[in-house]
Amino acid sequence: GAWRNDPDLVAATFRHVRFSSRGGYYLQLAAMWGWSSLPWLGSIEAPTLVLAGDADPVCPIENATILGQSIPNARVEVLPGGGHLFVMDSARDIALSVRAFIASTDAPGRSSKTPWSA
């Protein structure tokens, strides 16, 4: 994402980030390897917006596709060039998409055009 090409953006963001502990990080990794919500995704009843970046080196875009196919009434939107922390470095773009989704009364049937696409 944007962080790969802008070291100043990384520095500006991390001035406001506090890490809990190394142990907390390892517990997150353990949870990632030892838990799957896949069997329960089909029971989600709320319209769901799945956001993903297509340049995310941590979570492959296939994960968003799986979520979109497994959750009823889900909509997947992909931010071109978005990295793993696209919510932080592209907050305005994300806010537009979230607002449009929330404002929509028929979110699952909306067109695939997003604020990110031309």
GIKABEL-V464077 format. One record per residue. RES is the residue in one small letter. OMEGA is omega in whole degrees, -180 to 180 (none if undefined). D_CENTER is the distance of its C-alpha to the mean C-alpha in Angstrom with 1 decimal. Layout:
BEGIN
res=RES omega=OMEGA d_center=D_CENTER
res=RES omega=OMEGA d_center=D_CENTER
END
This chain:
BEGIN
res=g omega=-176 d_center=12.6
res=a omega=-177 d_center=14.9
res=w omega=-179 d_center=15.9
res=r omega=-174 d_center=17.8
res=n omega=-175 d_center=20.2
res=d omega=-180 d_center=20.6
res=p omega=179 d_center=21.9
res=d omega=178 d_center=22.8
res=l omega=178 d_center=19.2
res=v omega=-179 d_center=18.6
res=a omega=-180 d_center=21.8
res=a omega=-179 d_center=21.1
res=t omega=-175 d_center=17.8
res=f omega=172 d_center=19.3
res=r omega=-176 d_center=22.2
res=h omega=-177 d_center=20.3
res=v omega=175 d_center=18.5
res=r omega=178 d_center=20.6
res=f omega=-177 d_center=20.2
res=s omega=-179 d_center=21.7
res=s omega=175 d_center=23.5
res=r omega=178 d_center=23.7
res=g omega=177 d_center=24.3
res=g omega=178 d_center=21.1
res=y omega=-180 d_center=19.2
res=y omega=176 d_center=21.3
res=l omega=175 d_center=20.7
res=q omega=178 d_center=16.9
res=l omega=179 d_center=17.8
res=a omega=179 d_center=20.4
res=a omega=-180 d_center=18.1
res=m omega=-178 d_center=15.7
res=w omega=-172 d_center=18.9
res=g omega=-176 d_center=20.7
res=w omega=173 d_center=18.6
res=s omega=177 d_center=17.1
res=s omega=-177 d_center=16.2
res=l omega=-178 d_center=16.8
res=p omega=-176 d_center=20.2
res=w omega=-176 d_center=19.1
res=l omega=-180 d_center=16.2
res=g omega=-180 d_center=18.9
res=s omega=178 d_center=20.2
res=i omega=-176 d_center=17.4
res=e omega=-177 d_center=19.3
res=a omega=171 d_center=17.1
res=p omega=-172 d_center=15.4
res=t omega=175 d_center=11.7
res=l omega=177 d_center=8.9
res=v omega=179 d_center=6.2
res=l omega=-180 d_center=3.8
res=a omega=174 d_center=4.1
res=g omega=-177 d_center=6.8
res=d omega=176 d_center=10.2
res=a omega=-178 d_center=11.7
res=d omega=-179 d_center=9.6
res=p omega=-177 d_center=12.7
res=v omega=-179 d_center=11.4
res=c omega=-180 d_center=9.1
res=p omega=-179 d_center=10.9
res=i omega=178 d_center=9.8
res=e omega=178 d_center=12.2
res=n omega=179 d_center=10.0
res=a omega=179 d_center=8.0
res=t omega=178 d_center=11.6
res=i omega=178 d_center=13.0
res=l omega=-179 d_center=10.9
res=g omega=180 d_center=11.9
res=q omega=-175 d_center=15.4
res=s omega=-178 d_center=15.8
res=i omega=176 d_center=14.9
res=p omega=180 d_center=17.6
res=n omega=178 d_center=16.8
res=a omega=176 d_center=13.1
res=r omega=180 d_center=11.9
res=v omega=175 d_center=9.4
res=e omega=-176 d_center=8.7
res=v omega=178 d_center=8.4
res=l omega=178 d_center=8.9
res=p omega=180 d_center=12.2
res=g omega=-179 d_center=12.7
res=g omega=178 d_center=9.3
res=g omega=-176 d_center=9.5
res=h omega=-178 d_center=7.9
res=l omega=-177 d_center=8.3
res=f omega=179 d_center=7.6
res=v omega=180 d_center=7.0
res=m omega=-175 d_center=10.5
res=d omega=178 d_center=12.2
res=s omega=-173 d_center=11.2
res=a omega=-179 d_center=11.3
res=r omega=178 d_center=13.9
res=d omega=-179 d_center=12.2
res=i omega=-179 d_center=9.2
res=a omega=178 d_center=12.1
res=l omega=-179 d_center=14.0
res=s omega=-180 d_center=11.6
res=v omega=179 d_center=11.1
res=r omega=180 d_center=14.9
res=a omega=180 d_center=15.8
res=f omega=-179 d_center=14.1
res=i omega=-178 d_center=15.8
res=a omega=-178 d_center=19.0
res=s omega=178 d_center=19.2
res=t omega=179 d_center=21.6
res=d omega=-174 d_center=20.9
res=a omega=-177 d_center=17.2
res=p omega=-177 d_center=17.3
res=g omega=-179 d_center=20.1
res=r omega=177 d_center=18.9
res=s omega=-177 d_center=19.3
res=s omega=178 d_center=16.7
res=k omega=-179 d_center=17.3
res=t omega=175 d_center=14.5
res=p omega=-179 d_center=15.2
res=w omega=-176 d_center=14.1
res=s omega=-178 d_center=16.7
res=a omega=none d_center=20.4
END
